[in-house]
Amino acid sequence: MEKLSQQKQTKESCEPAVRLGREQELTIPEAARGLSMSDQTTDLDAEVTRLKRELTAARMECDILKRTVAYFAKAKLPDGGSS
């Protein structure tokens, strides 16, 4: 197998691992280890993806809560919220 130096991983340096993984049906960390690449990068990428997904969900929940609070605050006004 092709060996890559332990330099900072770039998109171009990860392409052989992706290609190998697809050809041999390996996970990305397995392919990275097979090419002597750190699978820590792929773990970090997976963590970033998971955190982005969680952040998106949290922002949506926050937006829903803000709208709910605004709705009930408007309904509690003495004149029913009409100005």
C-alpha positions as CSV (number, residue, x, y, z in Angstrom):
1,M,0.0,0.0,0.0
2,E,1.0,3.6,-0.5
3,K,2.6,5.3,2.5
4,L,2.0,9.0,3.2
5,S,4.1,11.1,5.6
6,Q,2.6,12.2,8.9
7,Q,2.2,15.7,7.6
8,K,-0.9,17.8,8.2
9,Q,-3.7,16.1,6.3
10,T,-5.2,18.0,3.4
11,K,-8.1,17.1,1.2
12,E,-5.7,15.9,-1.5
13,S,-3.7,13.7,0.9
14,C,-6.9,12.1,2.1
15,E,-8.2,11.2,-1.3
16,P,-6.1,7.9,-1.5
17,A,-7.7,6.8,1.8
18,V,-11.2,7.5,0.5
19,R,-10.5,5.7,-2.8
20,L,-9.0,2.7,-1.0
21,G,-12.0,2.7,1.4
22,R,-14.4,2.6,-1.5
23,E,-12.6,0.0,-3.4
24,Q,-12.1,-2.4,-0.5
25,E,-15.3,-1.4,1.4
26,L,-13.3,-0.2,4.4
27,T,-14.3,2.5,6.8
28,I,-12.3,5.8,6.4
29,P,-10.3,5.2,9.6
30,E,-9.4,1.7,8.5
31,A,-8.3,3.0,5.1
32,A,-6.4,5.9,6.8
33,R,-4.5,3.4,9.0
34,G,-3.8,1.2,5.9
35,L,-2.1,4.3,4.4
36,S,-0.2,5.1,7.6
37,M,-2.4,8.2,8.0
38,S,-3.7,9.4,11.3
39,D,-7.3,8.4,11.7
40,Q,-7.6,11.2,14.3
41,T,-8.3,13.6,11.5
42,T,-11.3,11.5,10.4
43,D,-12.5,11.3,14.0
44,L,-12.3,15.0,14.3
45,D,-14.2,15.5,11.0
46,A,-16.9,13.2,12.2
47,E,-17.1,15.1,15.5
48,V,-17.3,18.4,13.7
49,T,-20.1,17.0,11.5
50,R,-22.0,15.7,14.6
51,L,-21.6,19.1,16.4
52,K,-22.8,21.0,13.4
53,R,-25.9,18.9,13.3
54,E,-26.5,19.4,17.0
55,L,-25.9,23.1,16.7
56,T,-28.5,23.3,13.9
57,A,-31.0,21.4,16.0
58,A,-30.3,23.7,19.0
59,R,-30.8,26.8,16.9
60,M,-34.1,25.5,15.6
61,E,-35.3,24.7,19.1
62,C,-34.2,28.2,20.3
63,D,-36.1,29.8,17.5
64,I,-39.2,27.8,18.3
65,L,-38.9,28.8,22.0
66,K,-38.5,32.5,21.1
67,R,-41.6,32.3,18.9
68,T,-43.6,30.5,21.6
69,V,-42.6,33.1,24.3
70,A,-43.5,35.9,21.9
71,Y,-46.9,34.3,21.2
72,F,-47.7,33.9,24.9
73,A,-46.4,37.3,25.9
74,K,-48.6,38.9,23.2
75,A,-51.6,36.9,24.4
76,K,-51.1,38.0,28.0
77,L,-51.3,41.7,27.1
78,P,-54.4,43.4,28.7
79,D,-55.9,44.3,25.3
80,G,-55.2,40.9,23.7
81,G,-52.1,42.1,21.9
82,S,-53.8,44.4,19.5
83,S,-52.3,47.8,19.2
